[in-house]
Amino acid sequence: MQPFADAATQTCPYCGEEVEVDVDSLGASAESYVEDCPVCCRPWEVHVTRDEDGAVVTLGRDDD
């Protein structure tokens, strides 16, 4: 079974550009990982929480 991928539109905490973050709708109820911005290449801390309504994505600065 393939996990479903969703795209969440977020704002980069460094450059302020709107970006899409791809997340799997299936997985742990909460996870964090580092991903680089496709615009300014600075590292985000991506936080994903999942519940029965889907995935919620927030971005933070990796240097905070």
C-alpha positions as CSV (number, residue, x, y, z in Angstrom):
1,M,0.0,0.0,0.0
2,Q,1.4,3.4,-1.0
3,P,1.1,6.3,1.5
4,F,-0.9,9.3,0.3
5,A,1.2,12.4,-0.2
6,D,-0.3,15.8,0.5
7,A,1.1,19.2,-0.2
8,A,0.8,21.9,2.4
9,T,1.4,25.6,1.4
10,Q,3.5,27.4,4.0
11,T,5.6,30.5,4.2
12,C,9.4,30.1,4.6
13,P,10.4,31.6,8.0
14,Y,13.6,33.0,6.4
15,C,12.8,34.5,3.0
16,G,9.0,34.8,3.4
17,E,8.2,33.0,0.1
18,E,5.2,30.7,-0.2
19,V,6.4,27.1,-0.6
20,E,4.8,23.7,-0.9
21,V,5.9,21.0,1.6
22,D,5.1,17.4,0.7
23,V,4.0,15.2,3.5
24,D,2.7,11.7,3.7
25,S,-0.8,11.5,5.1
26,L,0.1,8.3,6.8
27,G,2.8,8.0,9.5
28,A,3.5,8.8,13.1
29,S,1.0,11.1,14.9
30,A,3.8,13.6,15.3
31,E,7.2,14.0,13.7
32,S,9.9,16.6,13.0
33,Y,12.6,16.8,10.4
34,V,14.9,19.3,8.6
35,E,14.3,20.3,5.0
36,D,15.9,23.0,3.0
37,C,13.8,25.9,1.4
38,P,13.7,25.4,-2.4
39,V,13.9,29.2,-2.8
40,C,16.6,30.4,-0.3
41,C,18.2,27.0,0.6
42,R,18.1,27.7,4.4
43,P,17.1,24.8,6.7
44,W,13.6,24.6,8.1
45,E,12.5,22.5,11.1
46,V,9.3,20.9,9.7
47,H,6.8,19.8,12.3
48,V,4.0,17.4,11.2
49,T,1.1,16.3,13.3
50,R,-1.6,13.9,12.1
51,D,-5.0,13.0,13.3
52,E,-8.2,11.7,11.7
53,D,-8.7,15.0,9.9
54,G,-5.3,14.8,8.1
55,A,-1.8,16.3,8.5
56,V,-1.0,19.7,9.9
57,V,2.4,21.2,8.9
58,T,4.3,24.1,10.5
59,L,7.7,25.4,9.7
60,G,10.2,26.8,12.1
61,R,13.7,28.2,11.8
62,D,16.4,25.6,12.3
63,D,18.6,28.2,14.1
64,D,16.0,29.1,16.8
